[in-house]
Amino acid sequence: MSAAASGAVAVRPFNLTRWFAVTSLVCVSAISLAAAQLISQLFTDRLLRRDAEVTMEFVQSIVAADEFAGHFSGGGDPARRADLEDTFRHIAQIPDVLRANAYTSDGTVLLSTERRLLGRNLGRNDELDDALTGRLVFNSGLVRKQEHAGIELPFSGKGVAYFIEIYVPIRSGGDAHGVVGVVELYKTPDALSEAIHDARRIVWASAILGGLLLFAALFWIARRADSIMRHQQQRLLESETLALVGEMASAVAHAVRNPLAAIRSSAEMAAETGPSPEQADDIVRAVDRVEGWVRELLGYTQPVSGQRLTIDANAVIRKSLQEFQRELAKRSVELSAQLQEQLPPVCGDAALLGQVINSLVANAADAVSASGRIEVKSRVAADARRVEIDVADNGVGIPASQLDTVFKPFFTTKPRGLGLGLPLAKRVLERYGGVLRVASTPGVGTTFTISLSVEA
């Protein structure tokens, strides 16, 4: 039966880091590009408007100095015509001007840098009509070099530049509203175009770099938050597992311990008086093993005291190893210790640290075969702020695929075991600021490292 048919729906885990990376990259990119475009356009419009205003002020100063407005009504007077053309030449020679026209109040071209336009009325021109009301009117945009092939003045831009078409109203003297004509100037301010290009590049580069910096900062925060949430989720799962173990431990302790005690007592009596003392000893050992599991379950569920004590790590190690000497000697397993003398005192609890070392040595004993080797070392870490204890064996080792799961409750590779020894050891050490690490090579051996803080 398929999952769809059975109603089961596979829920894929939500990857916060990946989704945040994609969505934040899209949003930050869109905002950065939009901001860069808006700022660039605003900056360009303001510069072009200012250039048009400066040009208007310059033209009006020439008009005022040469009494240009009065010549518009000069009719056919040759003297006035000559003055008019002379003033117009001064206007047409303003830097960056490519074309200039002077219009009368009825829209007729009075003067122009293009003689074919003289005396013509070019028809409807909304910009010209607005200028004749007394307002400064200008248009701006991009212009390309090929558009000026027929103009005498050279185009010195970078291939693409900005043009400004300016309509400057010409007023008669003393009359603020009496517009007698309009001067049209078509400019390509090359220096201004280069400045605008440079400014736009700076704006775009700043927007891109700022967006990348913002994305990197947000991504780091999201990744950190994702890591914390995953850690908290793992702790929550461990808490749920702990609660389950507590229920199991209570049930096992209540229901099994009394029968086990009776079985053990009967087996001890049978060993002393019965015909098969070896079988009775096997029963006693089996009962002791079950009792050990029960204690392990209870020990995992009991809260660890947070009281910080000062202990001698070497003394705890020596005491723990004494408990294994006889048993390992029977199995021809070599147990050695290399303890650095005069270790500084560490934070912890002697009984709990002894329990951790016992668990690690017991695991090592299960991993090695006859004539194997277990070595325990103690030393001060390189930073002199921690003491490290190694429990190493030359056993079968742990596959790399299982290294991340050895500290999870109920994970075990032993045919007889609950998988609580290493999780309990890790939990005990963490309560005192300690760390438990593992390194293993299949076929070579395994090393567990305990790291404890030195008492300040």
N, C-alpha and C positions, 0 to 999 in steps of 0.2 A: 504494500500500500504506500502510495506517495505521501510526502509531507503535506501537500495541499489537500489530499483526500482525507488524511487523518486530522486535519485541522492544525497541525504543528507549523509554526512559522519561525524560520530561523532569523534571529535578530542580530544584525551585525553590530559589533561594538562601535560606539561613536568615537572617532579619532579627533579629539579637540585640537591638537596641534596642527594636523593637516587641514582641517576645515578652516581654522582661524588663519592659517598661512594663506590659503587661497582667497578667502573673502576679504581679509585685510589688505592683501596685495592689490586686489581689484579696486577696493574702495580708496585706498591711499593713492594708487596710481590715478584714478579718475579725479580725485580732489586735487592732487598736485598738478595734473595737466590742465584742469579747468582753471585753477588759480593762476598758473603761469600764463595761460592764454588771456585771461581777464586782465591781469596786471600789465602784460605786454601791450595789449590793445589800448588800455587806459593811458599808459605811459606814452605810447605813440601818438594818440589823439591829442594829448596835452602839449606835446612838443610841436606837433604840426600846427595846432591852433596858435601857440605862442609865436611860431615863425610867421604865420599869417598876420598876426597883430603887429609884430615888429615891422613887417613889410609895409603894412598900411600906414603906420606912424611915419615911416621913412618917406613914403610917397606923399603923404599929406604935408610933410615938412618941405619937400621940393615944390609942391603946388603952392604953398603959402609964400615961399621965397621968390618964386618966379611969376607970381600972379597968374598962374596957369588957368584958374577958373574963369578969369575975365576974358581970356582969348577964345573961349568956346563960342562967344557971341560976336566974334570979330568979323564975321561974314567973309568977304573976299579981300579984305585989307592985306596986301602982301606982307607988310611989316609984322602985323599980328600973326599971320600965318607962319612966318619964319620963326618968331618967338615961340609959337606953339610947338612947332616941330623940334626946335632946339631943346625945349623942356622935355618933350616926349622922348627924345634920344637919351637924355639923362636918366629918365625913368626906365627905359628899355635896357640900359646898361647896368642896372642893379645886378649884383652877382647872382648867378644861377638862373636868371630869367632867360627862357628860351623863346617865348613869344609874348607880345604885348599888343593890346588893342585899346583904343580910346573911343568911347561911344558918346553920342549926344543924347539928350533927354528923350528923343523919340526912337532910340535903338539903332541909329545909323552909325556905321564905322567911320569916324572922323580921321583917325590916324591908326596905322598898323605896321608892324614889322613885316607883314606879308602884303605887298602892294595890290595883289588881286582882290583883297577884301575892301579896299578904300571905296567909300561911297555906297557900300551895300548895306542893306538891312537883312540880317541873318535869320529873321523870323522869330518864332516864339523861343524865349530864353527865360526860364523861371528865375535863375540866379541873377540875371541882369535886371529883371523886373524888381526883385527884392532889393538889389543894391540901389536902384533908382529911388527907393523909399528912404534911403539914408542909412541902411544897415551894411555892416561888413559881412560879405558872403564868401565862403570858400569851400572848395571840395578837395579831398585828398585821397590818395590811393597808391597802388603800385604801378609803376611804369617800367617798360622794358626798353632796352637800347634800340632795338630795331624800329620802334615807333618813332624815333627821331632821325631816321635816315635822311630825310629831306630838309632838316633844319641846319642852318649854318653853324650855330654854336655847338661845340663838341660835347658829347655826353661822357663824363669822366667817372661815372659811377661804377659799381661792381657787377654790372650786368642786370641787376634788379635794384631799383631805387624807388623813392617816393616822389610823387608829384604833388604840387599844391597849385590849384587854380583859384586866384584871388580876385574878387570884384571890389574895388575901392571906390566909394562914392566921392564925387568932386562937388564941393559946395561953393556957391558964390560968396564973396567976402562979406562978413557980418551977418550972414543969414544961416542960422544953424540948420534950417530945414529946406533951404533952397538948393536942391541938387540939380546941377546943370549938366552933369555927365558922369560917366563911370570909366575907370581905367581897369582893364582886365590884364592880369599878369599870370603867365603859366611858367612855374618854376620847378626845377628839380634840384633841391638843396642837397648836393652830394655830401658835404661835411655832416649835415644833419642826418642824412640817411646812414652814413657810417656809424654815427653815434647811436642811432636807433638800433642798428644791427648789433652793435656791441652790447647795448643795454639789454636787448632781447635775449642774447646768448647768456648773459649773466643771470637774467631772471629765470630762464629755462634751466640752466645748470643748477641754480640755487633751489629751484622747485624740485628737481629730480634728486639732488643730494639730500635735501630736507625730507622728501618722501621716503627715500631709502633709510635714512636715519630713524625716522618715525616708525617705519615698518620693522626695522631691526629691534628697536626698543619694545614695541608692542609684541613682536614675536617672542622675544626673550621672556617677557612677562607671562605670555600665554603658555609658553613651554614650561616655565617654572610652575605656574598654577596647575598645569596638567600633571606635572610630576608629583606635586603635593597631593592633588586629588587622587592620583593612582595609589600613592603611598597610603593615604587615608582609607581608600577603598580596600587595600590589602589588609590594613589594620582592622577594618570593620569585619572583613571575612575571617580574620584570625580571632576576633572577639566572638563572632558567631560560632566558630569552631570550638573556641574555649568554652562557651556556654554549653554546647553539645557534649563536650568531653566531661564537663562538670556533672551533667545529668547522668552520663554513663558511669562516671567514677563513683558517684553516690550509690547508684544502683548496684554496681559490681561490689563495692566495699560492703554494702549491707547484705547482699545476697550470697556472696561467695566466701567472704573471709571466715565465717563460722564453720561452714563445711570444710574448708581447707584446713583449718586448725584441727578439726576432728580427724581428717584423713592423715595429716602429718603425725599426730599423736599415735594413731593406730600403726602407721608405717614404722615409727621409731620403736614401738613395742615389738612389732614383728621382726625388726632387724636384730633385736636383742634375743628373742626367744624362738623365732620362726626358723623353718628349714631353708629359706631363701633370703639371706640377709642382703645380697646384692640387689635383688629386685626391690626389696624394701627401701634400700638407699636410692634407687632410681625414682621411687615414688616420692621420697623426701625432696630430692633435687627438683623434680617436676613441680611439686607444691611450692617450693621456694621460688621457682621461676615465675609461677603465676602470681605469687605474693609480690614479687618484684614489679610485675606489670601493674598490679593494683596500686602499689606505692608510686609508681611513675605517673599513673593517671592522676592520683590525688596531688602529687607534687606539681603537676602542670597546671592544675586548676587553682591552687592556693595562691593568693596574692603575695608577691615578693616584698619584703620590708624595704622601704626606701631609706632606712637609716644608713648614713655614710660612716663606715668604720675604717680604721687603718689596720692593714694586715701585712704580714710578711709572706710574700708569694712563694719564696723558696721553701719555707717551713710547710706551707700547705702542699706543695708539690711532693716533698719528701714523705709526708704522711700518707698521701694518696698512693704513691708508688709502693709503699710497704704493703698495702693491702693486696697488691697484684703479684708481688714477688714469687710467692709459693706456687700460686696457680699457673703463672706463665712458665716457671721453671719446670713444672711437670710436663708442659707442652713443648719444652725445648725452645721457647721463644725468648730471645735476648731483650732485656729491658735495661736501658742505660739512661743516665741523666747527665747533662752538661749545664750546670747552674752557675750563672755569673754571681760571684760573691759580692756582698755588700750592696744588694739591690735596694733602692729607695722604697719606702713603704708605699703601698697602693691603696686606692679606695675600693672597698668591697666588703664582703662577708666571708669569713674563713670557711664556714660550713658550706655555703652555697658555691664558693669557688672550688672547694674540694669535690662537691657533687659534679660540677662541670668537668673537672679534670678526670674524675672517675669515669664519666660517660664517654669522654674522648678516648681514654686508654682502653676502655671496654670495646669501643667500636674498632680501634686499631687491632686489638687482639682477635676480633672476629674476622678482620680483613686479611691477616697474615696466616700463612700455613706453618707447619712445623719447621723449626729452625729459622723462623722469621726474625725480624728485628723491629723494635719500637724504641724511639729515642725522644726524650723530653729535654728541651732546652729553655733557658730563661736568659734574658738580656735586657739592657736598657736601649730603647729605640734611639734612632739617630737624632731626633729633636730633644732628647733628654727629658721629655715631658710624659713619656709613657713607658711602661714595662711590657715586654712581649714574651709570651710563652708558646713554644712550638711543640706540638705532639705529632711526630712523623712516624710513618711505617713504610715498609717496603712490600705492601700487599698488592692486591689486584688493581687498586686504583678505582677512580670514579669516572665514567664517560663524561665528556664535555657537555653532552645534552642534558645531563642530570645535575650539573653543578648548581644551577639556579633553583633547583627544587629540593635540595637536601635539607633545607631549613624549614620546609613546609610541614605542618602537622600531618601525621599518618602516612608520610611518604617513607618507604623503607625498601631496601633491596635484600633484606635478610628474610630467610624463610620463617624465623621466629623473632618477631619484634613488632612493636606498635608504631614505630616511627615518631616517637615523641622525645627521644633523648636529645637530639640536636636542636629542635625548636625550643625545648626547655632551657638548654644551655645558652642559646642565643638570647632568649628572653631574660634570663637571670643576669647576664652580662650587661645588657642594654639598660637595665634598671640602675646600674652603677656607672653609667657612662662608658662601658666597655664595648668592645667590638670583637666579633668572631668571624674569621675569614677562612676560606678553604682554597687549596691549590692541589691539583691532582693530575697525574699522568697515568693512563691505563697501562698496566703491566709494570710500572715503576714504583708507584706508591702514592700516598696522600699525606698532606701536611695541613693540620688545623692550627691556626694562629690566634691566640687570645691576646688582645691589646687592652691594657688597663691604665687608667690615669694615675699619675704619680700624685701623692698627697702633697698639697702645697704647704 
